[in-house]
Amino acid sequence: MSDDDVMDKKRQKAADKIITRMTEEGASPGDIKIQKKANKDAFGHEGDYDADRG
């Protein structure tokens, strides 16, 4: 796996962590949608809820 692939996975994981935390803390769908757009701009990934986290 190249360094770019490793960094891409880390960015995806960071985006997922944000969305997972927001979902677990009861954020509104609108807030999550806004955050997904911000994640896409910052990380290149929207992020998804990860039920297996932790």
N, CA, C and O atoms as CSV, one atom per row, in Angstrom:
chain,resi,resn,atom,element,x,y,z
A,1,MET,N,N,0.850,-1.174,0.000
A,1,MET,CA,C,0.000,0.000,0.000
A,1,MET,C,C,0.897,1.239,0.000
A,1,MET,O,O,1.843,1.332,0.783
A,2,SER,N,N,0.596,2.171,-0.870
A,2,SER,CA,C,1.413,3.375,-0.970
A,2,SER,C,C,1.113,4.329,0.185
A,2,SER,O,O,0.112,4.187,0.887
A,3,ASP,N,N,2.002,5.300,0.364
A,3,ASP,CA,C,1.800,6.311,1.402
A,3,ASP,C,C,0.504,7.077,1.175
A,3,ASP,O,O,-0.193,7.420,2.130
A,4,ASP,N,N,0.177,7.348,-0.092
A,4,ASP,CA,C,-1.071,8.051,-0.407
A,4,ASP,C,C,-2.286,7.237,0.035
A,4,ASP,O,O,-3.254,7.790,0.558
A,5,ASP,N,N,-2.229,5.933,-0.178
A,5,ASP,CA,C,-3.333,5.064,0.237
A,5,ASP,C,C,-3.482,5.052,1.754
A,5,ASP,O,O,-4.597,5.069,2.275
A,6,VAL,N,N,-2.369,5.022,2.450
A,6,VAL,CA,C,-2.389,5.022,3.915
A,6,VAL,C,C,-3.000,6.325,4.427
A,6,VAL,O,O,-3.845,6.307,5.322
A,7,MET,N,N,-2.579,7.440,3.866
A,7,MET,CA,C,-3.117,8.734,4.293
A,7,MET,C,C,-4.600,8.854,3.954
A,7,MET,O,O,-5.369,9.423,4.728
A,8,ASP,N,N,-5.001,8.325,2.808
A,8,ASP,CA,C,-6.409,8.359,2.425
A,8,ASP,C,C,-7.255,7.574,3.425
A,8,ASP,O,O,-8.339,8.018,3.803
A,9,LYS,N,N,-6.773,6.424,3.850
A,9,LYS,CA,C,-7.484,5.616,4.852
A,9,LYS,C,C,-7.596,6.377,6.176
A,9,LYS,O,O,-8.630,6.322,6.842
A,10,LYS,N,N,-6.530,7.085,6.552
A,10,LYS,CA,C,-6.560,7.867,7.792
A,10,LYS,C,C,-7.573,9.000,7.696
A,10,LYS,O,O,-8.292,9.278,8.655
A,11,ARG,N,N,-7.629,9.659,6.528
A,11,ARG,CA,C,-8.612,10.730,6.341
A,11,ARG,C,C,-10.036,10.175,6.391
A,11,ARG,O,O,-10.923,10.791,6.980
A,12,GLN,N,N,-10.251,9.018,5.776
A,12,GLN,CA,C,-11.574,8.374,5.810
A,12,GLN,C,C,-11.954,8.030,7.248
A,12,GLN,O,O,-13.090,8.251,7.666
A,13,LYS,N,N,-11.007,7.494,7.993
A,13,LYS,CA,C,-11.265,7.112,9.386
A,13,LYS,C,C,-11.607,8.343,10.236
A,13,LYS,O,O,-12.488,8.281,11.093
A,14,ALA,N,N,-10.915,9.448,9.999
A,14,ALA,CA,C,-11.193,10.681,10.738
A,14,ALA,C,C,-12.600,11.189,10.429
A,14,ALA,O,O,-13.330,11.591,11.336
A,15,ALA,N,N,-12.977,11.171,9.163
A,15,ALA,CA,C,-14.317,11.612,8.772
A,15,ALA,C,C,-15.377,10.696,9.384
A,15,ALA,O,O,-16.397,11.175,9.878
A,16,ASP,N,N,-15.143,9.395,9.354
A,16,ASP,CA,C,-16.079,8.436,9.948
A,16,ASP,C,C,-16.233,8.678,11.447
A,16,ASP,O,O,-17.342,8.611,11.978
A,17,LYS,N,N,-15.137,8.956,12.121
A,17,LYS,CA,C,-15.161,9.175,13.572
A,17,LYS,C,C,-16.038,10.374,13.927
A,17,LYS,O,O,-16.798,10.327,14.894
A,18,ILE,N,N,-15.930,11.441,13.150
A,18,ILE,CA,C,-16.737,12.640,13.396
A,18,ILE,C,C,-18.220,12.326,13.231
A,18,ILE,O,O,-19.031,12.674,14.090
A,19,ILE,N,N,-18.575,11.669,12.126
A,19,ILE,CA,C,-19.983,11.360,11.866
A,19,ILE,C,C,-20.520,10.360,12.889
A,19,ILE,O,O,-21.662,10.483,13.332
A,20,THR,N,N,-19.721,9.389,13.259
A,20,THR,CA,C,-20.144,8.414,14.265
A,20,THR,C,C,-20.427,9.106,15.589
A,20,THR,O,O,-21.455,8.852,16.216
A,21,ARG,N,N,-19.528,9.973,16.015
A,21,ARG,CA,C,-19.717,10.685,17.284
A,21,ARG,C,C,-20.967,11.555,17.245
A,21,ARG,O,O,-21.752,11.571,18.193
A,22,MET,N,N,-21.147,12.276,16.145
A,22,MET,CA,C,-22.328,13.134,16.022
A,22,MET,C,C,-23.610,12.307,16.081
A,22,MET,O,O,-24.573,12.693,16.744
A,23,THR,N,N,-23.621,11.180,15.392
A,23,THR,CA,C,-24.805,10.317,15.367
A,23,THR,C,C,-25.103,9.784,16.761
A,23,THR,O,O,-26.252,9.793,17.201
A,24,GLU,N,N,-24.079,9.324,17.449
A,24,GLU,CA,C,-24.259,8.768,18.792
A,24,GLU,C,C,-24.698,9.822,19.799
A,24,GLU,O,O,-25.366,9.504,20.783
A,25,GLU,N,N,-24.326,11.071,19.558
A,25,GLU,CA,C,-24.700,12.148,20.472
A,25,GLU,C,C,-26.027,12.789,20.094
A,25,GLU,O,O,-26.446,13.763,20.718
A,26,GLY,N,N,-26.696,12.244,19.065
A,26,GLY,CA,C,-28.037,12.701,18.719
A,26,GLY,C,C,-28.108,13.943,17.857
A,26,GLY,O,O,-29.098,14.674,17.913
A,27,ALA,N,N,-27.091,14.198,17.066
A,27,ALA,CA,C,-27.120,15.358,16.175
A,27,ALA,C,C,-28.258,15.215,15.168
A,27,ALA,O,O,-28.622,14.106,14.777
A,28,SER,N,N,-28.805,16.339,14.762
A,28,SER,CA,C,-29.904,16.316,13.794
A,28,SER,C,C,-29.390,15.900,12.418
A,28,SER,O,O,-28.213,16.084,12.108
A,29,PRO,N,N,-30.273,15.342,11.598
A,29,PRO,CA,C,-29.866,14.987,10.229
A,29,PRO,C,C,-29.311,16.186,9.453
A,29,PRO,O,O,-28.397,16.034,8.643
A,30,GLY,N,N,-29.857,17.355,9.698
A,30,GLY,CA,C,-29.362,18.556,9.031
A,30,GLY,C,C,-27.937,18.891,9.436
A,30,GLY,O,O,-27.110,19.243,8.595
A,31,ASP,N,N,-27.655,18.780,10.727
A,31,ASP,CA,C,-26.298,19.038,11.210
A,31,ASP,C,C,-25.310,18.024,10.642
A,31,ASP,O,O,-24.185,18.372,10.283
A,32,ILE,N,N,-25.740,16.773,10.564
A,32,ILE,CA,C,-24.868,15.733,10.012
A,32,ILE,C,C,-24.604,15.999,8.536
A,32,ILE,O,O,-23.483,15.814,8.062
A,33,LYS,N,N,-25.626,16.431,7.808
A,33,LYS,CA,C,-25.458,16.747,6.385
A,33,LYS,C,C,-24.442,17.877,6.197
A,33,LYS,O,O,-23.585,17.806,5.316
A,34,ILE,N,N,-24.541,18.904,7.019
A,34,ILE,CA,C,-23.597,20.025,6.955
A,34,ILE,C,C,-22.184,19.540,7.265
A,34,ILE,O,O,-21.230,19.930,6.592
A,35,GLN,N,N,-22.050,18.687,8.284
A,35,GLN,CA,C,-20.728,18.175,8.654
A,35,GLN,C,C,-20.151,17.292,7.566
A,35,GLN,O,O,-18.946,17.327,7.313
A,36,LYS,N,N,-20.996,16.499,6.919
A,36,LYS,CA,C,-20.508,15.650,5.829
A,36,LYS,C,C,-19.914,16.499,4.708
A,36,LYS,O,O,-18.896,16.133,4.120
A,37,LYS,N,N,-20.555,17.640,4.409
A,37,LYS,CA,C,-20.009,18.532,3.380
A,37,LYS,C,C,-18.668,19.097,3.827
A,37,LYS,O,O,-17.727,19.170,3.037
A,38,ALA,N,N,-18.580,19.497,5.089
A,38,ALA,CA,C,-17.317,20.014,5.620
A,38,ALA,C,C,-16.238,18.929,5.594
A,38,ALA,O,O,-15.086,19.207,5.260
A,39,ASN,N,N,-16.607,17.703,5.942
A,39,ASN,CA,C,-15.654,16.593,5.891
A,39,ASN,C,C,-15.159,16.377,4.471
A,39,ASN,O,O,-13.966,16.162,4.252
A,40,LYS,N,N,-16.069,16.432,3.503
A,40,LYS,CA,C,-15.699,16.222,2.096
A,40,LYS,C,C,-14.673,17.271,1.673
A,40,LYS,O,O,-13.701,16.959,0.987
A,41,ASP,N,N,-14.899,18.511,2.087
A,41,ASP,CA,C,-13.959,19.588,1.752
A,41,ASP,C,C,-12.615,19.404,2.454
A,41,ASP,O,O,-11.565,19.638,1.857
A,42,ALA,N,N,-12.646,18.987,3.714
A,42,ALA,CA,C,-11.419,18.891,4.508
A,42,ALA,C,C,-10.659,17.579,4.306
A,42,ALA,O,O,-9.430,17.574,4.237
A,43,PHE,N,N,-11.393,16.469,4.212
A,43,PHE,CA,C,-10.766,15.149,4.182
A,43,PHE,C,C,-10.872,14.433,2.844
A,43,PHE,O,O,-10.165,13.456,2.597
A,44,GLY,N,N,-11.766,14.925,1.977
A,44,GLY,CA,C,-12.007,14.228,0.716
A,44,GLY,C,C,-12.986,13.076,0.869
A,44,GLY,O,O,-13.218,12.333,-0.085
A,45,HIS,N,N,-13.562,12.918,2.047
A,45,HIS,CA,C,-14.549,11.876,2.343
A,45,HIS,C,C,-15.640,12.492,3.204
A,45,HIS,O,O,-15.360,13.309,4.080
A,46,GLU,N,N,-16.890,12.099,2.953
A,46,GLU,CA,C,-17.986,12.604,3.774
A,46,GLU,C,C,-17.969,12.003,5.169
A,46,GLU,O,O,-18.226,12.692,6.156
A,47,GLY,N,N,-17.667,10.735,5.242
A,47,GLY,CA,C,-17.714,10.023,6.513
A,47,GLY,C,C,-19.021,9.278,6.643
A,47,GLY,O,O,-20.050,9.713,6.125
A,48,ASP,N,N,-18.982,8.161,7.333
A,48,ASP,CA,C,-20.156,7.320,7.551
A,48,ASP,C,C,-20.214,6.912,9.008
A,48,ASP,O,O,-19.204,6.916,9.712
A,49,TYR,N,N,-21.414,6.559,9.451
A,49,TYR,CA,C,-21.587,6.034,10.797
A,49,TYR,C,C,-20.946,4.653,10.873
A,49,TYR,O,O,-21.169,3.813,10.002
A,50,ASP,N,N,-20.161,4.422,11.901
A,50,ASP,CA,C,-19.481,3.140,12.093
A,50,ASP,C,C,-19.992,2.507,13.385
A,50,ASP,O,O,-19.522,2.844,14.472
A,51,ALA,N,N,-20.948,1.596,13.268
A,51,ALA,CA,C,-21.554,0.957,14.437
A,51,ALA,C,C,-20.560,0.090,15.204
A,51,ALA,O,O,-20.772,-0.194,16.382
A,52,ASP,N,N,-19.483,-0.330,14.552
A,52,ASP,CA,C,-18.499,-1.205,15.193
A,52,ASP,C,C,-17.404,-0.441,15.923
A,52,ASP,O,O,-16.506,-1.048,16.506
A,53,ARG,N,N,-17.471,0.876,15.895
A,53,ARG,CA,C,-16.435,1.691,16.535
A,53,ARG,C,C,-16.399,1.404,18.033
A,53,ARG,O,O,-17.437,1.314,18.689
A,54,GLY,N,N,-15.187,1.261,18.558
A,54,GLY,CA,C,-15.002,1.086,19.987
A,54,GLY,C,C,-15.583,-0.185,20.464
A,54,GLY,O,O,-15.511,-0.487,21.655
